[in-house]
Amino acid sequence: MKKVITYGTYDLLHQGHINLLRRAKELGDYLIVGVTSDSFDRGRGKLNVRNNVLERVEAVKATGYADEIIIEDYLGQKIDDIQKYDVDIFAIGSDWEGKFDYLNEYCKVVYLPRTEGVSSTMLRAESQEIFRVGIVGSGRIANRFVPETKVVNGVEVTSVFDPNKTNADAFAEKFQLKAYSDDYQQFLADVDAVYVASPHLTHYQYTKEALEAGKHVLCEIPFTLSASQAKELYDYAEAHNLVLLEASKTAYCPAFCHITTLVKSGVIGDVVDVKASLSKMVQAPTRELDASQAGGAMNEHSPLTLMSIIKILGKDYTKVDFYSKMENDVDVYTKINICYPHATASVTLGIGVKTEGNLIISGTKGYIYVPAPWWLTDYFEIRYEDQTKNKKFFYSYDGDGLRYEIQEFISMIANNRRNCYKLQTHESVAIAEIIEKYNKKENVTIL
């Protein structure tokens, strides 16, 4: 039996794909089709917002040409697959001519003619709606946001709003956008969605007004400093069929998503403790050290660290205690201890105190170690008592990492999806609730 193997993303499956699969099938008796995984596509910089890997597999299966479908998940897998499945012919489109000649060492390589006048890129350009996004705020994170949108399909940043006209104009000139500084409603009228990257205390009002104007919202952390405000906004978005997403970038990154799925699958047994830390030394004058602007280690850094705790242990904690070192009414260091019915967690934060910045998840069978800076996760380990069973995982963390949250946000809009398992509404509200407890000085001890 002559075996043939071919690979592709098969996003927006079209007649060109079908013709290639038919031609590949005609080369032998048994056709194996490799469909690229979502994570592999992300690693290659392909952040599409249309068909996920399961949808693409089903589309390939429906053609009737594939005898077997596999998932391509890593570089170099083609060589492994050819040997594993005892493949005779590797077939690929002629636009790749010469690129896979190295596989001739393992099997025959055939470049198949492409169907003229049709491609996924062309179809995507014709069928994919482009969502106009306006940015609220022109600070550090906003400056990172615009370049990150360039690698996500279906999004175009068109304008910026900042009440400071000088800042708005400078940002608009830098990125060739339209600037607004005195009319938020007019700014909202010209966009489909909003990215809120303004100072902490303004998040609630800007998000509320954007939702009331019928706009989808991606809001930077901290989403709100109040659980009731967070719930109010999420309830409004749900009632009006709008996407509202907290921009906790680590929650959407491939490596961290893998960590949470591994934990839930029981690879380290029952989780009994989670330790997360994050610190960044800052110098005055800066917003982080200004009490009037909700500065401090807790408001600045806890959203990410609390996200990791809530994602792993859930929202049903029984007790929270805080310990802080204060300077000029701002916490430059805060330690949070969180108790659950069957586990404990701790968070260490600093803007005037330096700490390691790692994440450790301890279980009854082993533990997961994520080195600093854990919030930029591209590598982690599962460690056991028997060190021969230890496993290391490597992932791509591209650019500033904002592309992953942008992709999730635009994908939710494009596919009319209102729920996000990577950071669910009740988890976001639980984070705001703990921050609110601290700001109300509940169970806070000053060191």
Salt bridges, closest charged atoms under 4 A:
ASP11 OD2 - ARG124 NH2 2.66
GLU26 OE2 - ARG22 NH1 3.43
ASP38 OD1 - ARG56 NH2 2.77
ASP41 OD1 - ARG44 NH2 2.77
ASP41 OD2 - ARG56 NH2 3.64
GLU58 OE2 - LYS61 NZ 3.36
ASP67 OD2 - LYS25 NZ 2.53
GLU72 OE2 - LYS78 NZ 2.60
ASP95 OD1 - ARG114 NE 2.68
GLU148 OE2 - ARG403 NH2 2.85
ASP169 OD2 - LYS165 NZ 2.71
ASP190 OD2 - LYS178 NZ 3.94
ASP192 OD1 - ARG132 NH2 3.14
GLU232 OE2 - LYS208 NZ 3.86
ASP235 OD2 - LYS231 NZ 2.94
ASP273 OD2 - LYS275 NZ 2.49
GLU288 OE2 - ARG140 NH2 2.90
GLU288 OE2 - ARG287 NH2 3.76
GLU300 OE1 - HIS200 NE2 3.05
GLU300 OE1 - ARG287 NH1 2.84
ASP316 OD1 - LYS315 NZ 3.41
ASP321 OD2 - LYS319 NZ 3.63
GLU381 OE1 - ARG383 NE 2.81
GLU408 OE2 - ARG417 NH1 2.85
GLU408 OE1 - LYS422 NZ 3.36
GLU427 OE1 - LYS311 NZ 3.23
GLU436 OE2 - LYS440 NZ 3.18
GLU442 OE1 - LYS437 NZ 3.68
